[in-house]
């Protein structure tokens, strides 16, 4: 069978969440294929892109180019994809056009955040932002899109439960979780001296946008309650974001980085006391897995998906309770407690892998052929 992965959401130069998910699963699929894994026996892999520059962020696989996912041609993109003659296509988003398709299709739902937080991402074209708001004013457009596919993929058990609660599809729902590229060397067994140093750095990392549901304001208020601590805000921010957040708690020590490379991000994680996030809602939370993979404890809002991701390793606080966040962070000043959380964090991060997610997608696609998977 010919299995094509829709890679049109791959960013050029640097990944965002959906771009990283796309690259993670397609790279893992290729690795499984190259290793002769039975899950991909008889499967020919290919990628669908909309810009040849996307290939720099993707593995070496056969590829074809079609129109972009934000093009006005998107409702009819299946007519272009038909010419590639795939047996099955897996898209990392739920909005891929389906009119006239002649292949099996799985669409991906990452979260349902924008139903309760309707502000669209700022980097979308204006007409797409308008459609985005209209789309999220009711549930029926989502149901219509998802039921046009043969299966639905999502990235967490939390989101799968929400899909069921809102009865968004009659199709099978498969979980293929997000993951992160972890450092090779295990960080378990961190020395007491290292734990002493890290617990004393009083450095906090936040990786995420400044959209309202991210609730960065609580982190700023918590930082103001923590003398000597610096809150590093890593993502790109506008002058208005910076002015607004500094005004909330002038006593807080904030450092806006305006965007960082992966190398800079990992270096900051490796010398910080904790990663923090106070999101009101999320579909997953890749920064948690990334931080835990480096043995960095996480202090996060007490929401269902963070419980799923952080498990027993994370420290939790009510999303809008700055004092509770400050207390949880302060508890990590005890070097032995910090070390215990560090070891537990690495172990929790290792429960997530792109290979496992790729295998789930491979089993979904090969199941459509009607043949049993050979072990």
N, C-alpha and C positions, 0 to 999 in steps of 0.2 A: 504494500500500500504506500501511497505518497502522502506524507504528513507535512503540512506547511504551518509554520508559526508566523503569526502576524507580528512583525517587528517594527511596525511603523511608528510606534510610540517611543522608540529608542531615541534618546537625546543625542545631540552632537556635542562632543567634547566632555560632557560630565553628566552622569546619571541623575535623574530624580527617582522617586519611588517606583513608578510603573516601569520606567526605563530599566532600572536595576532588576526588577522582577523579570522582565522580558529577557534580558541578557543572562540572568542567572539560570533560568529554566532551559533556555535554548542551548547554552553552553553545557549544562549538565546532560541534556538529551544527547548532544554530540558525543560527550565523554562515554555515556552508556553505550551508544552505538559503536564507537571505536573499540570499546572493551569487549564487544561481542555479547552484550547482555541479552538474555532471552526476551526481555521486555520489548526489545526493538528488533527482534528477528524478522527479517523480511520487510522492514520499514525503510523507506527512502525519505530522508529529512530535507526540507527546504525552508527558506526564509522569504517573507514578503516585506519589502522595504518601500519607502516613498522618497528616499534621498540616499544616494550612494555613499554620502559621508557617514551614514549610520553604520556602515559596515566596519568602521574603525572600532566600534564598541561591541562587535559581535564576532562569533567564531567563524571559521572558514567552512562555509556550507554553500551549496547551490542557492541562488537567490533570484528573485524577479522583482521588478519595480512596478508599482501601481500608484494611483493618486493618494494624496495624504489624507489622514483621518479627519482633518478639519476642513477638507475641501467640500465645495457644494456638490461634488460628485459622489460623496460618501454613500448616500442611500442606494446608489447603483454600483458600488464597488465590486459586488459579487460578479457582475458581468465581466469585469477585468480579471478577477481571480479565476473564473471558469476557464479562461484561456490557458491557465497554468496546469489544468487537469489534475488538481489534487483530489484525493479521496476524502481527506479530512483537513480542517483548518482549526487551529486553536488561537483565539485572540485574547490579549491581556486586558481587553476592555469589553464593555457590554454594548457598545454603540456601533459596532461594525455592520455596515449595510448588508442586508440579506436578500433583497429582491432579485429573483431569478437565479439564485445559487443552485449549483448542481454538485454539492459536496456536503459531507457532514460538518457540523459546526459546533464548537463550544465557545461560549462567551464568558468573560470573567467579571465578577462583581467584587470589587475590593472592599467597599464599605457602603453604608447608607447615610453617611455624615451629612450630605448636602440637602437632605429632606428637613433636618432640624437646623442646619446652618447653610442657608441658601446662597451665600456669597460665592461666586465662581472664582476659580484661580485667576490671578490677575494677568497671566501671560497669554490667555486665550484671545483670539480675534473678537472684535466687538459683536458681530452677529452671532458667534458661538456663545458668547456670554449671555445674550438675550435668550437664545434657545435653551441654554443651561437652566436659567431661572424658571422658564416656563415648564421645562421637563420635570423639575423637582417640586412643582406645585401640587402634583397628584401622583398616586401610585400606578395608575393604569398605563402610562407610557412605558414604565419599566417592565410591567407584566407583558405588554405587547412585544417589546424587544426580546425579552428572555424566552418567551414561548415560541419565538420564531427560530430558536436554536434547537439543537438536539440534546444539549447538556449545558449545565452552568457550572463554572468553576468559581470557587472563592478561596480566600487566603487564610481564613481562621474559622474555628468552630463557632466562635461568637457571631460572626457574620452569617454563617450557615443557619444558626438558630434564628437570627433576625429575618432572614429570607423566608424561613418557614412560618414565623409569627405573622408576617405581613402577606403571606400566601402569594409571593411574587412569581412563582413559576410552578408548572406541573411537570417540568423536566427533572431528570436526575441532577443532584447537586454534589459535586466532588470537591473536597478540600485539598488544595495544593499550596502549602503554606509558604509565606515569605521566609527568607533566610538571610544570611550574611556570609561574606568571605572571612573566615576566622583566621587569626594568626596560626601558623603551623605548630609552634611549640605550646604545650599546655602551660597555663599560668597557675595551675593548682600547685600548692606547695610553696607559694610566695613566702619569702623569708620574713622573719619578724622585723628585721631592720627596714625592709622595703615597706611593709605594712605601716610601721611607725612613721616613715617619711610621707607616705601617701595620705594617711589619715590626717596628717598635720598640714597638708598643702593649702587647705581651705580654698580649693579651686573647684568650681561647679561648671559643668558643660550642659548647654542646651542646644540640640540640633533639631531644627524644625522651622516652619514658617511662622509668620506673625498674624495669621488669620484669626478671627475672633474665637473659634472653637479651640484653638491651641492654648488659650488662657495663659499666655505668658505673664500677664499681670500678676497672677498669684506667685509666680517664681520671683518676680521683682520685689514684691512685698516681703517674701520670705528672706530674700537676700538682705533686705534692710534690717531684719531681725538677727542677722548673723555677723557680728563685728569681725572684721578681718577677712571675710570671705569675698571672693570675686566670682561673679556670674558671667561666664563667657557665652555670648549669643553668637552662634557661628554662621547662621544663614544670612543671605543678602537681606538688607533692611533699607528702608527709605529714611530720609531725614525726619519725616513725620513720625515714623515708627519710633525712632530713637528719642525724639523730643517727647512724645507721649509717654513712653515707658520711664524716662528719667524723671518726668514730672510726677509720676505716681508715687515714687519713694526716693526723694533726692539723696537720702542717706545710703542707698544701695550702691555698691561698687559694681558697675556694669562695664563690660568690655565688648563692644560690637566689632565683629571680625569682618563683616561684609562679604561672607563667603570664604570657604577654605577648600584646599585640595584634600583628597583622601589622605595623603601623607600627613598633612597638617592636622587633620581631624584625628587620625589615629595617635599622633604624637601627643595631642592634648588629652585624649582619653587616658593615655598611659601615664600621665603625671597629674591626674585630677583625683579629687576625693570621690566624686560621684557624678553620674549623668542624671539630670533632673528633667521631668516634663510633667505638666499639670493639665494635659488635654482633657476636655469635657467629653470627647468622643473620638474614637479612632477605629479604623478597620483592621489595623495590625499595630505596627510600631517597630520598624526595622532598627531605629537607633538603640532600642533596648537590647536587641540581640547583638548589635555591633559592640556596644559598651560591655555587655556581659562577656562577650568573646575575648575581650582584652582584660578580663578580670576586674573590671571597674564596676562597683556596686551601682544600682539604680534606685532612685527615689522618685516614685511616680504616683499619679492620681489613681485612686481606688475605683477603677472602672473595669468592666468584665473582661475586655480583651487584654488589658495589662495583667490581670490575674492569670489569664491563660498563658501569656508570654513569660511573665516574670516568675510565676510559680512561687516556690518557697524562698527563692533567692532575693526577690525584690523587697524593698520597703515601700509601704503604701501610706497615703494620706488622702483625706477628702479633697476633692479637686479644687475647692475654693477656700481652703483653710491654710493660710500662710503660716500660722503658728504651728500647725501639725507638720507641715513640710520642714520648718526650721528645726523642730524637735527631732524628726527622723534623721535629718542631716547631721545634727549635733551628736546623735548617738554613734555616728561613724568616727568620731574623734577618738574613741577607744580603739587602739591599734588591733587588739585581738578580735574585737567585733568586726572591724573593717576586714581583717584577713579572712574570717569565716565567711563573710558575705562575698568576698572576692572569689574564693574557691567555689562556693555554691553558684555564683554567677557564671563562671566558666562552664561548670557542669550543665547548667540549664541551657546555655547557649548551644551546647553540642547536641541538644535534642532537635535542633532545626538544621536542615540541610537542603541545598538545591537539588541534590541527587534524589532525596526522598520525594520532593515535589515533582521533579521530572518523571520519576517512576510512576507517580499517580496519574500524570497526564498521559504517559505512554500506555498505561493499562486502560485508561478511558478510550483512547483512540483505537488501540488494537481490539478492544472489546467490540467496536462497531463492525469489525470484519466478520464477526461470528466465529472466529477461531479461538480455541482455548490457548492460553499462554503456556508455552512449554518451559519447564524449569530445568 
